[in-house]
């Protein structure tokens, strides 16, 4: 768009009102916004606004665009949580293969966001390296950033419908805590599978 900030990032300082002397939060502007540097300069020279206010105008525009674009339009956002867990005496566990029916790479089960939190035991013959989640494209829902200390490589598709938690090594015979948190009460359906490396029977 002529005269506007284009695809090349423009780093803008965001000054929060009331925090005098505080260091600004620098934000990259990638999307076209019709507040050009020339316009900001003219406003500064005419003393209509000061530099922090000019930066704040563009910064707020950026934040507004980011909040209302892409996955931000979805009614429901679901957060994946997979955390390491120390089993407590008497605590109920669910077996990934025997009960959840995920036994090997290629197996797929269907769950919903209303499933309760669970402590799962890896009773498969695999060191599980990643979990894959896929929502049906017809649902007004997306995956939000996942939380995990078991899997450190988290990838979400641009449309927010698929998410992979990889870079992990969940060993057979150990337990992990699984949970889903949703921004609405809408029941979101998704498919789950895993990838992993086989463990020799002698070591299992």
Backbone as CSV, one residue per row, in Angstrom:
resi,resn,N_x,N_y,N_z,CA_x,CA_y,CA_z,C_x,C_y,C_z
1,UNK,0.851,-1.188,0.000,0.000,0.000,0.000,0.890,1.242,0.000
2,UNK,0.729,2.137,-0.942,1.615,3.301,-1.053,1.621,4.137,0.211
3,UNK,2.825,4.497,0.653,2.956,5.389,1.806,2.753,4.723,3.137
4,UNK,2.613,3.382,3.134,2.369,2.670,4.391,3.544,1.757,4.692
5,UNK,3.593,1.305,5.937,4.634,0.373,6.334,4.372,-0.950,5.637
6,UNK,5.379,-1.556,4.992,5.147,-2.743,4.187,5.557,-4.026,4.858
7,UNK,5.938,-5.031,4.022,6.212,-6.363,4.538,7.510,-6.435,5.329
8,UNK,8.495,-5.577,4.977,9.734,-5.580,5.750,9.466,-5.046,7.145
9,UNK,9.966,-5.724,8.173,9.606,-5.329,9.535,10.131,-3.950,9.907
10,UNK,9.283,-3.184,10.566,9.682,-1.915,11.164,9.578,-2.085,12.669
11,UNK,10.698,-1.926,13.367,10.699,-2.137,14.809,10.221,-0.870,15.497
12,UNK,9.147,-1.022,16.249,8.495,0.122,16.869,8.534,0.024,18.386
13,UNK,8.916,1.118,19.069,8.904,1.099,20.530,7.484,1.332,21.056
14,UNK,7.050,0.462,21.965,5.734,0.612,22.570,5.922,1.097,24.000
15,UNK,5.516,2.329,24.269,5.622,2.909,25.605,4.281,2.775,26.301
16,UNK,4.301,2.187,27.472,3.067,1.999,28.236,2.811,3.234,29.085
17,UNK,1.605,3.814,28.994,1.295,5.009,29.781,1.456,4.760,31.276
18,UNK,2.011,5.727,31.954,2.170,5.632,33.402,3.515,5.091,33.845
19,UNK,4.301,4.540,32.875,5.610,3.999,33.208,6.676,4.960,32.690
20,UNK,6.841,6.059,33.399,7.778,7.091,32.983,9.200,6.572,33.096
21,UNK,9.978,6.762,32.010,11.371,6.343,32.025,11.597,4.871,31.816
22,UNK,10.514,4.099,31.658,10.673,2.656,31.471,11.179,2.353,30.071
23,UNK,11.912,1.256,29.945,12.379,0.850,28.629,11.196,0.427,27.778
24,UNK,11.193,0.789,26.486,10.049,0.441,25.636,10.051,-1.036,25.263
25,UNK,8.874,-1.554,24.920,8.751,-2.880,24.354,8.826,-2.736,22.842
26,UNK,9.834,-3.368,22.224,10.030,-3.209,20.782,9.246,-4.277,20.036
27,UNK,8.404,-3.835,19.112,7.540,-4.738,18.369,7.834,-4.650,16.879
28,UNK,7.925,-5.818,16.186,8.130,-5.791,14.731,6.806,-5.611,14.012
29,UNK,6.772,-4.702,13.052,5.571,-4.469,12.264,5.771,-5.088,10.889
30,UNK,5.016,-6.151,10.596,5.147,-6.848,9.324,3.993,-6.558,8.370
31,UNK,2.817,-6.219,8.921,1.633,-6.077,8.091,1.455,-4.630,7.650
32,UNK,0.872,-4.415,6.458,0.660,-3.042,6.003,-0.231,-2.258,6.952
33,UNK,0.250,-1.136,7.411,-0.520,-0.263,8.291,-0.394,1.153,7.756
34,UNK,-1.522,1.818,7.567,-1.492,3.146,6.952,-1.159,4.240,7.950
35,UNK,-0.081,4.061,8.666,0.508,5.133,9.465,1.978,5.113,9.121
36,UNK,2.359,5.925,8.157,3.719,5.864,7.635,4.684,6.656,8.496
37,UNK,5.993,6.348,8.383,6.987,7.130,9.125,6.919,8.617,8.800
38,UNK,6.626,8.975,7.533,6.517,10.385,7.151,5.372,11.071,7.883
39,UNK,4.257,10.343,8.003,3.114,10.912,8.709,3.428,11.144,10.177
40,UNK,4.123,10.174,10.770,4.504,10.315,12.179,5.433,11.509,12.356
41,UNK,6.402,11.666,11.413,7.357,12.765,11.493,6.646,14.107,11.410
42,UNK,5.667,14.205,10.481,4.938,15.452,10.324,4.148,15.786,11.587
43,UNK,3.553,14.773,12.196,2.800,14.999,13.428,3.719,15.452,14.550
44,UNK,4.946,14.884,14.579,5.902,15.291,15.602,6.337,16.735,15.393
45,UNK,6.625,17.091,14.125,7.091,18.448,13.824,6.017,19.482,14.112
46,UNK,4.762,19.116,13.904,3.673,20.057,14.175,3.275,20.066,15.644
47,UNK,4.013,19.224,16.450,3.782,19.119,17.890,2.391,18.591,18.222
48,UNK,1.799,17.893,17.245,0.510,17.264,17.527,0.685,16.124,18.528
49,UNK,1.803,15.361,18.355,2.092,14.264,19.281,3.581,14.210,19.525
50,UNK,3.968,13.604,20.633,5.368,13.389,20.949,5.767,12.004,20.465
51,UNK,7.083,11.746,20.431,7.587,10.484,19.925,6.973,9.267,20.608
52,UNK,6.931,9.212,21.957,6.331,8.032,22.575,4.884,7.837,22.145
53,UNK,4.134,8.951,21.986,2.739,8.819,21.590,2.629,8.310,20.162
54,UNK,3.543,8.779,19.286,3.530,8.304,17.902,3.803,6.818,17.855
55,UNK,4.780,6.370,18.637,5.101,4.942,18.675,3.929,4.142,19.227
56,UNK,3.249,4.715,20.226,2.131,4.023,20.837,0.985,3.851,19.847
57,UNK,0.752,4.882,18.998,-0.323,4.793,18.009,-0.083,3.614,17.076
58,UNK,1.145,3.521,16.537,1.442,2.439,15.614,1.492,1.100,16.358
59,UNK,2.036,1.119,17.583,2.100,-0.108,18.362,0.732,-0.668,18.650
60,UNK,-0.216,0.200,19.016,-1.572,-0.252,19.288,-2.209,-0.800,18.017
61,UNK,-1.939,-0.133,16.879,-2.467,-0.627,15.609,-1.957,-2.020,15.333
62,UNK,-0.655,-2.241,15.575,-0.067,-3.549,15.367,-0.714,-4.597,16.254
63,UNK,-0.853,-4.285,17.548,-1.435,-5.232,18.481,-2.873,-5.553,18.089
64,UNK,-3.618,-4.547,17.645,-4.999,-4.764,17.234,-5.070,-5.703,16.037
65,UNK,-4.184,-5.494,15.060,-4.174,-6.355,13.880,-3.825,-7.784,14.276
66,UNK,-2.803,-7.934,15.117,-2.387,-9.273,15.518,-3.488,-9.996,16.264
67,UNK,-4.257,-9.253,17.053,-5.298,-9.878,17.860,-6.520,-10.257,17.044
68,UNK,-6.693,-9.625,15.875,-7.903,-9.876,15.108,-7.643,-10.586,13.797
69,UNK,-6.421,-11.080,13.590,-6.107,-11.760,12.347,-5.863,-13.236,12.585
70,UNK,-5.954,-14.038,11.505,-5.609,-15.450,11.560,-6.399,-16.204,12.601
71,UNK,-5.656,-16.921,13.470,-6.309,-17.782,14.440,-7.073,-16.990,15.483
72,UNK,-6.822,-15.693,15.592,-7.521,-14.883,16.580,-9.012,-14.801,16.331
73,UNK,-9.469,-15.158,15.105,-10.883,-15.104,14.797,-11.656,-16.300,15.337
74,UNK,-10.968,-17.350,15.746,-11.640,-18.562,16.197,-12.381,-18.315,17.504
75,UNK,-13.550,-18.938,17.602,-14.353,-18.790,18.824,-13.684,-19.481,20.003
76,UNK,-13.125,-20.671,19.771,-12.547,-21.476,20.843,-11.066,-21.702,20.609
77,UNK,-10.270,-21.477,21.638,-8.845,-21.766,21.579,-8.520,-22.790,22.663
78,UNK,-7.824,-23.844,22.248,-7.539,-24.962,23.148,-6.041,-25.036,23.410
79,UNK,-5.673,-25.147,24.679,-4.267,-25.222,25.070,-3.903,-26.648,25.468
80,UNK,-2.900,-27.183,24.824,-2.348,-28.499,25.141,-1.360,-28.370,26.292
81,UNK,-1.482,-29.229,27.281,-0.497,-29.266,28.365,-0.014,-30.699,28.544
82,UNK,1.288,-30.901,28.422,1.901,-32.202,28.686,3.107,-31.946,29.582
83,UNK,3.008,-32.373,30.841,4.050,-32.068,31.822,4.553,-33.337,32.496
84,UNK,5.820,-33.306,32.888,6.371,-34.418,33.657,5.615,-34.528,34.979
85,UNK,5.612,-35.723,35.540,4.761,-35.951,36.717,5.386,-37.019,37.609
86,UNK,5.324,-36.779,38.896,5.757,-37.775,39.881,4.518,-38.454,40.448
87,UNK,4.430,-39.742,40.252,3.242,-40.485,40.665,3.127,-40.528,42.182
88,UNK,1.922,-40.215,42.651,1.652,-40.237,44.092,0.970,-41.545,44.470
89,UNK,1.137,-41.931,45.714,0.554,-43.180,46.182,-0.968,-43.140,46.038
90,UNK,-1.514,-44.154,45.419,-2.961,-44.240,45.261,-3.516,-43.424,44.107
91,UNK,-2.658,-42.720,43.383,-3.137,-41.873,42.290,-3.573,-42.726,41.104
92,UNK,-4.687,-42.344,40.518,-5.221,-43.076,39.379,-4.412,-42.759,38.130
93,UNK,-4.083,-43.808,37.374,-3.383,-43.615,36.113,-4.150,-44.297,34.985
94,UNK,-3.927,-43.815,33.772,-4.496,-44.437,32.578,-3.346,-44.922,31.711
95,UNK,-3.471,-46.141,31.180,-2.435,-46.699,30.333,-2.673,-46.294,28.882
96,UNK,-1.619,-45.751,28.259,-1.743,-45.196,26.922,-2.194,-46.240,25.900
97,UNK,-1.651,-47.449,25.975,-2.007,-48.487,25.012,-3.231,-49.291,25.454
98,UNK,-3.163,-49.842,26.649,-4.216,-50.753,27.105,-5.573,-50.067,27.245
99,UNK,-5.574,-48.797,27.633,-6.846,-48.098,27.867,-7.141,-47.027,26.828
100,UNK,-6.156,-46.186,26.509,-6.396,-45.115,25.534,-6.307,-45.614,24.090
101,UNK,-5.758,-46.836,23.900,-5.678,-47.475,22.581,-4.716,-46.781,21.620
102,UNK,-3.694,-46.133,22.164,-2.591,-45.624,21.359,-1.385,-46.511,21.656
103,UNK,-1.099,-47.440,20.748,-0.083,-48.454,21.035,1.174,-48.326,20.197
104,UNK,1.053,-47.739,19.005,2.215,-47.656,18.113,2.040,-46.483,17.165
105,UNK,3.140,-46.019,16.560,3.031,-44.962,15.562,2.069,-45.393,14.441
106,UNK,1.213,-44.496,14.037,0.206,-44.817,13.029,-1.169,-45.030,13.632
107,UNK,-1.227,-45.417,14.906,-2.526,-45.507,15.583,-3.087,-44.100,15.774
108,UNK,-4.391,-43.951,15.573,-5.048,-42.653,15.732,-6.308,-42.839,16.562
109,UNK,-6.474,-41.997,17.561,-7.714,-42.002,18.334,-8.337,-40.613,18.263
110,UNK,-9.633,-40.536,18.549,-10.351,-39.262,18.537,-10.764,-38.903,19.950
111,UNK,-10.441,-37.691,20.365,-10.783,-37.193,21.696,-11.497,-35.854,21.568
112,UNK,-11.933,-35.312,22.707,-12.550,-33.987,22.724,-11.886,-33.128,23.791
113,UNK,-12.083,-31.824,23.664,-11.481,-30.883,24.609,-12.103,-30.973,25.996
114,UNK,-13.205,-31.706,26.117,-13.858,-31.834,27.416,-13.314,-33.009,28.234
115,UNK,-12.349,-33.740,27.680,-11.749,-34.853,28.430,-11.100,-34.318,29.710
116,UNK,-11.260,-35.017,30.836,-10.656,-34.534,32.084,-9.149,-34.710,32.074
117,UNK,-8.440,-33.953,32.922,-6.988,-34.153,33.051,-6.693,-35.599,33.424
118,UNK,-5.534,-36.097,32.995,-5.211,-37.496,33.273,-3.708,-37.677,33.414
119,UNK,-3.342,-38.630,34.260,-1.954,-39.079,34.353,-1.863,-40.361,33.531
120,UNK,-1.064,-40.325,32.468,-0.938,-41.466,31.569,0.398,-42.165,31.746
121,UNK,0.344,-43.492,31.691,1.569,-44.283,31.701,1.871,-44.737,30.274
122,UNK,3.110,-44.609,29.871,3.536,-45.122,28.576,3.746,-46.630,28.703
123,UNK,2.710,-47.397,28.349,2.815,-48.853,28.393,3.043,-49.428,26.993
124,UNK,3.531,-48.589,26.068,3.857,-49.049,24.726,5.295,-49.572,24.688
125,UNK,5.713,-50.047,23.526,7.089,-50.502,23.337,7.918,-49.423,22.644
126,UNK,7.543,-48.154,22.866,8.202,-47.065,22.155,8.642,-45.952,23.103
127,UNK,9.832,-45.415,22.823,10.197,-44.118,23.374,9.432,-43.093,22.535
128,UNK,8.470,-42.418,23.118,7.623,-41.508,22.357,8.329,-40.166,22.197
129,UNK,8.525,-39.770,20.937,9.265,-38.542,20.644,8.360,-37.366,20.295
130,UNK,7.114,-37.645,19.915,6.206,-36.540,19.583,4.755,-37.000,19.621
131,UNK,3.872,-36.033,19.867,2.430,-36.236,19.745,1.907,-35.286,18.672
132,UNK,0.963,-35.787,17.886,0.381,-35.009,16.796,-1.114,-34.835,17.042
133,UNK,-1.577,-33.604,16.937,-2.986,-33.279,17.184,-3.560,-32.581,15.952
134,UNK,-4.753,-33.010,15.551,-5.383,-32.402,14.373,-6.872,-32.214,14.606
135,UNK,-7.319,-30.953,14.508,-8.742,-30.628,14.605,-9.393,-30.714,13.228
136,UNK,-10.681,-31.002,13.230,-11.433,-30.957,11.980,-11.529,-29.511,11.511
137,UNK,-11.326,-29.294,10.213,-11.291,-27.931,9.672,-12.637,-27.215,9.785
138,UNK,-13.718,-27.963,9.971,-15.039,-27.336,10.045,-15.379,-26.749,11.405
139,UNK,-14.525,-26.971,12.395,-14.794,-26.459,13.739,-14.243,-25.038,13.905
140,UNK,-14.983,-24.220,14.631,-14.537,-22.847,14.886,-13.609,-22.852,16.098
141,UNK,-12.456,-23.487,15.932,-11.513,-23.658,17.047,-10.103,-23.807,16.501
142,UNK,-9.128,-23.461,17.330,-7.713,-23.583,16.981,-6.923,-23.989,18.216
143,UNK,-5.696,-24.454,17.975,-4.770,-24.719,19.067,-4.052,-23.420,19.431
144,UNK,-3.984,-23.137,20.709,-3.174,-22.015,21.183,-1.807,-22.576,21.588
145,UNK,-0.820,-21.729,21.919,0.510,-22.235,22.267,0.468,-23.286,23.379
146,UNK,1.149,-24.392,23.147,1.140,-25.503,24.097,2.108,-25.253,25.248
147,UNK,1.892,-26.020,26.331,2.742,-25.946,27.517,3.308,-27.335,27.770
148,UNK,4.620,-27.464,27.778,5.209,-28.780,28.002,6.657,-28.672,28.448
149,UNK,7.037,-29.521,29.399,8.447,-29.666,29.756,8.943,-31.058,29.344
150,UNK,8.101,-31.782,28.614,8.461,-33.104,28.103,8.855,-33.017,26.636
151,UNK,8.139,-32.175,25.890,8.388,-31.984,24.465,8.766,-30.519,24.236
152,UNK,9.947,-30.299,23.672,10.466,-28.931,23.583,10.393,-28.319,22.183
153,UNK,9.870,-29.085,21.217,9.742,-28.558,19.851,8.263,-28.539,19.489
154,UNK,7.632,-27.395,19.688,6.187,-27.284,19.495,5.906,-26.519,18.209
155,UNK,5.182,-27.151,17.292,4.883,-26.558,15.996,3.370,-26.531,15.786
156,UNK,2.853,-25.348,15.410,1.430,-25.197,15.127,1.266,-24.699,13.701
157,UNK,0.329,-25.279,12.959,0.115,-24.884,11.572,-0.413,-23.460,11.502
158,UNK,-0.218,-22.771,10.353,-0.688,-21.384,10.220,-2.175,-21.209,10.486
159,UNK,-2.984,-22.217,10.155,-4.424,-22.089,10.392,-4.813,-22.516,11.800
160,UNK,-3.842,-22.982,12.597,-4.101,-23.339,13.981,-4.810,-24.660,14.178
161,UNK,-4.993,-25.437,13.111,-5.767,-26.679,13.204,-4.931,-27.890,13.593
162,UNK,-3.647,-27.857,13.326,-2.795,-28.981,13.690,-1.663,-28.495,14.589
163,UNK,-1.247,-29.380,15.476,-0.162,-29.037,16.397,0.653,-30.287,16.696
164,UNK,1.970,-30.135,16.665,2.880,-31.229,16.989,3.758,-30.824,18.156
165,UNK,3.779,-31.665,19.168,4.685,-31.476,20.297,5.781,-32.511,20.141
166,UNK,6.958,-32.075,19.694,8.049,-32.995,19.412,9.286,-32.699,20.236
167,UNK,10.377,-33.360,19.848,11.634,-33.160,20.547,11.668,-33.773,21.925
168,UNK,10.811,-34.773,22.156,10.750,-35.375,23.487,11.289,-36.794,23.510
169,UNK,11.240,-37.405,24.674,11.675,-38.794,24.836,10.954,-39.381,26.041
170,UNK,9.671,-39.701,25.834,8.852,-40.252,26.907,9.073,-41.764,26.953
171,UNK,9.729,-42.222,27.991,10.170,-43.608,28.078,9.048,-44.546,28.513
172,UNK,9.077,-45.792,28.045,8.108,-46.791,28.511,8.204,-46.979,30.021
173,UNK,7.062,-47.171,30.638,7.017,-47.412,32.078,6.975,-46.159,32.925
174,UNK,7.012,-44.980,32.303,6.967,-43.722,33.055,5.635,-43.019,32.810
175,UNK,5.316,-42.058,33.686,4.025,-41.377,33.602,4.214,-39.907,33.250
176,UNK,3.165,-39.336,32.658,3.150,-37.934,32.251,1.746,-37.387,32.447
177,UNK,1.661,-36.101,32.767,0.378,-35.445,32.998,-0.109,-34.791,31.708
178,UNK,-1.366,-35.074,31.345,-1.983,-34.511,30.145,-3.214,-33.702,30.530
179,UNK,-3.377,-32.545,29.890,-4.565,-31.730,30.150,-4.862,-30.861,28.934
180,UNK,-6.124,-30.474,28.795,-6.557,-29.539,27.760,-7.347,-28.431,28.445
181,UNK,-7.053,-27.186,28.101,-7.810,-26.052,28.614,-8.412,-25.301,27.443
182,UNK,-9.689,-24.974,27.554,-10.402,-24.346,26.451,-10.971,-23.009,26.889
183,UNK,-11.056,-22.063,25.958,-11.587,-20.729,26.274,-13.109,-20.697,26.293
184,UNK,-13.763,-21.765,25.816,-15.222,-21.845,25.848,-15.628,-23.253,26.283
185,UNK,-16.918,-23.450,26.451,-17.425,-24.781,26.811,-17.725,-25.624,25.577
186,UNK,-17.447,-25.091,24.401,-17.684,-25.838,23.170,-16.805,-27.087,23.144
187,UNK,-17.418,-28.226,22.808,-16.668,-29.479,22.748,-15.966,-29.571,21.395
188,UNK,-14.641,-29.495,21.416,-13.832,-29.541,20.195,-13.291,-30.957,20.007
189,UNK,-13.500,-31.507,18.821,-13.042,-32.860,18.504,-11.711,-32.810,17.765
190,UNK,-10.809,-33.717,18.120,-9.500,-33.746,17.470,-8.946,-35.168,17.444
191,UNK,-8.062,-35.415,16.496,-7.393,-36.715,16.373,-6.005,-36.640,16.983
192,UNK,-5.567,-37.762,17.579,-4.261,-37.820,18.240,-3.484,-39.036,17.756
193,UNK,-2.209,-38.842,17.504,-1.305,-39.950,17.192,0.063,-39.620,17.784
194,UNK,0.978,-40.592,17.737,2.319,-40.313,18.240,3.373,-40.932,17.330
195,UNK,4.592,-40.418,17.460,5.755,-40.991,16.788,6.756,-41.396,17.858
196,UNK,7.573,-42.403,17.547,8.543,-42.847,18.516,9.502,-43.870,17.944
197,UNK,10.437,-44.278,18.777,11.420,-45.290,18.394,11.185,-46.542,19.228
198,UNK,11.220,-47.700,18.549,10.935,-48.966,19.223,12.009,-49.312,20.236
199,UNK,11.566,-49.914,21.336,12.470,-50.360,22.385,12.562,-51.889,22.291
200,UNK,13.774,-52.447,22.280,13.892,-53.914,22.240,13.146,-54.567,23.396
201,UNK,12.520,-55.694,23.133,11.731,-56.382,24.170,12.558,-56.682,25.412
202,UNK,13.834,-56.965,25.221,14.693,-57.303,26.356,14.862,-56.137,27.308
203,UNK,14.650,-54.891,26.815,14.820,-53.713,27.651,13.498,-53.191,28.179
204,UNK,12.409,-53.790,27.750,11.086,-53.264,28.133,10.544,-53.985,29.357
